[in-house]
């Protein structure tokens, strides 16, 4: 506990120091940091990530990259790049030195515009060989092992266009494949290449306009109407527990999902949640997420092609940071296409438009927020509360900290204090729940006084009030202005 306290003090000091003493290259990144408040509006914040350097392959003996599409960072922090324009996979070690190249030699292992790569712990490499319409497997030494062409199954059909672009493998070596243009879900393929079904398909939501159109349309018009298809997945990642994280194109809500082994979304829990920026003007009304990566701690990092921004969320889907954008400066992108992260927190973004990989490192503020978030999600509320207090010392606008502290206080049954923080976080529902518990607690603590007060009130209403009423009536009866008027004809 003492060691943890020292670490917390050190991180807080580093954050405070970074606010006043930064090197010129970090003083003004080409983007500003912000968070979202309860009204989903941007609130300025300290940046969580800063641009560090780029890899373009020019200094490698294998030559420069050409329109890379994606990358995969292995357990040993080696980097595998799907160098699509050069029809190969390039492997670099943790220091970004060339290790080997996959799929560039003539023969059955020759790749053609690969868009995705996945590496097992033993070093086996699986490649989404897109233009060849297959999954290619290589051993850890770069030798071609076998391929997995379009599965032969009546569930797919002969007319199905098989164009694998991204893939992951679970612990059973089952492959989950994104096929460009497919709206039926991820393809699930067993180690023998047999198709096991579509997994985690998106659903078409209810639409009043669509219903009304069908009600007033003629039979012929209904036949000509284009069938509404579910949105297609664009990318995916898998965590150590076997949950598959996906990104979806063409949806306004729940663009990010965490699918259980049976394909149920456990990130949004049936609710409609908006990720990315909230568009209010312009021709586009929704983000287009094309990349996703999940850390060992459950931190979700996603890439939006529309804005060129990287968005980061905790394991519960709470927004943490955003950085990047579209532009020519270092730290901005031309055409980003994928994202992944190393164990030390560095984030790698593939910029297909510039044919390079951009690397971003965390700021001390991001390290502090990450540590607090992980502790909070793990249920270590007391430790997390202290860190969130440190977050507020350097950034009083970080609304997530108020909410997390409020929940920590609520768990500790400090309901009155929790109400104060929920009020600062503008969390009305949480405030109402805390107020309900505080009211119960207040009644229990002051039950004797409340009971005596109720008894006194009952006595007053039962005996005291009638006596007061009768006494008032007698006084009013004797008042000269309230005497009865004489009847008609009587002498006054």
N, C-alpha and C positions, 0 to 999 in steps of 0.2 A: 504493500500500500504506500509506503514511504517512497519507494522507487517510482511508482506511478505518479505520485505528487511532484517529484522532482522533474519528471519528463513533462508533465503538464505545465509547470512553471517555465521550463526551458522553451517549450513551444510558444507559450504566450509571449515570452520576452522576444523570441525571434519574430513573431508577428508584429509586435509593436515596433521593433527595430526596423523591420522591412518597410514600414509606413513612412519612416523619416530618412532612411539611408538606403537608397537603391542605386544600382549602377545605371548609367545612362541608357543602356540598351533595354532595360526593363521599365524605365520611368514612364514611358507613354506607349503602351502597346496599341496597335491599330484597331482595337475594339475596347469596349468598356464592360466592366463586370456588372451584373445585375441579378436580382432574384425576382420571383413573382410573389405579390401579396395575395391576400384572400380574395381580392377583386380581380385577380389574374392580370394585374398591371405591373409593369416593370418598376423595380425599385433599385436604384444604384447601389452597388456593392463592391467590395474589394475583389479583384480578379482572382480566380482560382488556379489558372494555368497561364504560363507565359511561353512564348516560342523560344526554343533552344537551338535547334539546328535542323538540317535536312540531309537526306541521303538520295542521291540521284544516279549513283552507279558510275559516274564519270571516272572516279579514282579506282574503280575495281578492274581487275584484269578481264572480267566478263563483259565489260562495256556498259554504257549508260542504259537506263531503263527506257522502255517505250510503251506509253499508255498503260501503266500498271493498274489493275482493277481491285485487288484485295491483298491482304496479308494475314499471316497467322504467326503469333508469338508463342513458342513452345515453353514447356516447363523450365528449361534451362536458359530461357530468355533469348534463345536463338530466333532469328527472324526469317520467315519464309514468305517470299513475295511472288504473287502471280503476275509475272511480267508479260501481260497479255500481248502487247504489240510485238514482242520478240519470241512469242510461242514457247515459253519456258517458265520454270519455277527457280528462283534464285534463293539459295540459303546463305544467310550471314550469321556469324557468331554474335555473342552479346556485345562485342566491341565493334560490330558492323564490318568485320573482315570476311571476305568471301570464303565459304566452305566448299560448296559445290553447286552445280546447275543440274536440274532435272528436265528431261524431256526434249532436249535440243539435238540429240543424236538421231540419225536415221534409224528406222526400224519400227517395230510395233509400239514402242513407247514414245514415239514422236508426238508432241502436243500441237494443238492448233487453237490458238486464242483461248487459253484457259482463263477462267474468271474466278475460280475459288480454290482454296487449298486448306486441308486439315491434316494435322500431324498427331499421331498417337504417342504415348509416353515412350514406347520402344523405338521411336524414330520412323516408323512406317508412315509414308506420305500418301495421302489420297488427294487427287486433283480432279476438279470439275472441268473436264476437257470439253469445253462448250461446243466449239465448232465441229468436233468429231462426234458429238452426241454420246458421250460415255463418261464413266468415272475410271480414271487410271490410277493404279496402285504401284508404288515404288518402295523398295526397302530402304533402310537407313543409309546405305552406301550409294544410293542413286540408281540402282538397277531396277529395270522394269519387271514387275511381278505378273500382273494380269490386268484385265480391264473388265468393267461392268457396263455393257451396252444397255440399250433400252430393254427393260424387262419384258418378257413374253408372258402376258397375262390378259385374259378377257376383261378384267376389271379396268384395264387401261384402254384397250381398243387399238386397232391398227392405225386409226387416224390421229392418235395422240402425238403431238409434237414434243419430242423429248429433247430439251435443251438445258442440261444441268449447268447452273451458275454458281451455287454455293452449297456447302454440305457440312455436316458434323457427324461424328460417330459416338454412340453411347458405349457403356461398359460391356455390352453384349456384342459389340462390333456391328450393330444395326446402323445403317446409314439413313440419315434424314436429308433429303435433297430438295433444294429449291430449283424448279425448272421454269425458265423464263416463259411467261405467257400462261402458265397453269394457274387456274383459280380454284382447284379442287382441294388444295392443301399441300403439305409436304409429302413427298414420296418416301415411303418407308421400305427399305430394301435390306434383306437379311445378308449374312456373310457369304452366302452362296449366289447372291445376285437375284434372288427370287423377290418379286413384288409382294409385300405384306399388307398393302392398303394405303389409303391417303390418311394423313395425320393432321389433326388440329385445324381443319378448314375454317376460314372465316365465314360469317353468316351475313346474309342480306337483311338489313334492318327494316322495320316497318316504315312506310311512307304514306301519309295521307294523300299527297298529290298523285302518287302512283295508283292508289286505290280509287280515287275519284276519276282519274283518267280511264281506268278500266271499266268503271261503272257506266260512263257516258259514251264510251267507244262502241262502234258496231262490231259485229263478229269478225268481219273482214279486217277492220282496223286493228283489232286485238291480235289477229294472226300475224300482222305485219310488224307489230311492236317488237323491238329488240329485247331479248330476254335479259333480265337484270342478273348479272353474275357477281359472285362474291369478289372482294378485292384480293389481289395476289400478294403472296409474301415476297419480300425483296432481299432479306438476309436473315441470318440466325446465328445463335451461339448456344453453348450448353455449359451448365455449371457442374460442380462435383457431385451434386445430388441427383443429376439426371434431368433437371428441369431445362426445357428448351425455350430460349428467349427469341422472339421474332419481331421483325419490323414489317409493316404493311403499307403499301401504296394505295392512295385513293380513298382513304377513310378520314373523317373529321375527328373521330374519337377512338380511343383504345388502339392507337397505331402501334403501341408496344404491348407485347403479351409475354407472360411466363406460363408455358404449357406444362402441365403435369404429365407423368408417364401415360395417362389415358387421354391426353389432349385437352384438358380443362384449363381455362385461363385462371391462374391464381394470383395474378398481379392486380387486376381490376375488380375482381369479385362481383361481376355482373353489373357494376356501375359504369357510367360513361365518363371517361376521364380524357382531358385534352393534354397532349404532350407537345413540346416545342413552343414556338411563339404563337400568339393569338392574332391571326390576320384579320384586319378590319378594313383595309383598303387594297386596291390593286386587283389584278386579274386572278390571283391565286388565293384560295381561301383555306388551304390546309397544308401542313408540312408534308414533305416527301422523304421519309426516313429510309436510308439505303444502307446503313451500317449499324452494327450493335456489338458491344463487347461487355462481358460481365467479369468482374474481378473475383478473387477468392473470398472477399468480404461481402460480395453481393452488390457492389456499386455498379450501376448500369450506366454505360456511356454509349450515346447514340449520335448518329450523323444525319443531318438534314440537308439534302441536296438543294432544296429551294433557297435557303438562306446561306448555305455553306457553313452553318454553325454546328458546333458540337454541344450537345446537352447532356448533363449528368444528373442522375437520380439515385436515391438510396434504395435499399432493398424493398421498401414499402411504396416506392414510386414518388416520393417527395423530391421536388426539384432542388438541386444543390448549386450547380454552376452552369454557365454557358460561356463559350469563347469561340473565336474564329469569325468567319464571314467571307464574303466574296470580294476579291480585290487583288492587287499586285504586290502588296507589301508582304514581308515575312510575317507569318501569323494569320494571313488570309489565304484563301484558296481560289484557284481558277475553276476546276471541276472536281470536287472531292468525291470519292467513291467507296471508301471503307475506313474502319477505325478498329484499333486494338490497343491493349495496354499491357505494360510489363508489371512485374511484381512490385517494383519500387514506386509505381504510380505514374511513370511516364506514359504519355499517350501518343500513339503513332497514327497519323492520318495520311491515307493514300490520296495524293492529288494527281488524278489522271491527266488533268489539263496541263500540268507542268512536268509530268513524268518524273515525279519524285515522292519521297516519303517525308513528311514534316513531323518533327518531334517536339512535344510540349512537356514541360515539367511542372510539378505542383509548386505553388507558393506556400509559405508557412501557414497562411490562413486556410488554404485548402486542406493541409495536413491536419490542422486543428478540427475543422468541420468533419473530415472523414473519420477521425478518431471518435469524436462525439457521436456521430451518426451510428457507427458500428456498435458502440457500447449501448446506445439506446435501443437499437434493433435487437440486440442480444439480451435485453432485459436487465442490464446493469444500470439501472436508472440513477442511482445515487452518484456513481462515477461520471455518468453522462451529464448529469445536471451541473456538476462543477465545470466540466469542459464547455458546456453551452453558455455558462456565465462568462467564461473567458472569451467566447465568441462575441458576446454582446459588448464586452469591454472595448473591442476593436472595431465592431460594426453593430451599432445600435439599430440598424435598419433590417437586420437579418431576422425576418419574421418566423422562420422555421425554428430558431432558437427559443423564442417565446413559447411557441406551441409545444416543443419538446420538454421545456422546463415545466410547463403547465401539466403535461401528462405525467412527468416524474413526480411532481407534488401530489397529483391526484392518486397515483399508485401508493404514495406514502400516507394517504388519507389526510393530507393537509389541504382541505378543500377550499378554505377561504383564500389561501395564497394561490392555489391553482386557479381560482376564479380571476384573480388579478392578472395573471399571465395569459389566460385565455382571452381576457378582454383586450390586452395589448396585441394579441395575435388575431383578434377579430374572429375568433372561432366560436360562433354562437352556439352551435350544438354542444360542443365540449363544455362551454360555460353553463349551459342549461343543466347538463348532467352533473357538473360539479356543484351547482347551486342546489340541486335536489338533495345531494348527499349532505351538503353543509346544513340545509334546513333540518334534515333528520338528526344530524349531530347536535345542532343547537337545541332542538326539542329535548333530546336525551339529557343534555347537560343542565338544562334549566327546567326540568320537568316539575320539580317541587314548586318553584315560583309560579310556573304556568298553572299548575293545579290549584294553588291557593288563590291565584287571581281569578280563575274560572269560578271557584266556589264563592268568592266574594261578589263577583258579578251576578251569579245566580241568586244569592241572598238579596242583593240590591234590587234585582228585577222582580223577585218573588214577593218580598215584603216591603221593601223601602219605596219602590216606585208607586205602588197603589196608595200608600199613605201620603206621599208627596202630591199625587194627583188630587186626592180628596181635600187636602189642606188648601191647595190652590183653588179648587172649586169653591170652597167656603169663602175664601177671601174675595173671589170674583163676584160671588152672589151678594155680598155686602157692599159692593162698590156702587155709588149712586148712578153712574152712567150705565150700569148693567142691569138696573131694576126693570121689571116688566112694564111695558106701556099699558095705560088703561084701555079697557075695551070701549068700543064705539057706544056713545050715549052715556057713559059713566062720567061723573064729575071728576075733574082733575083734583 
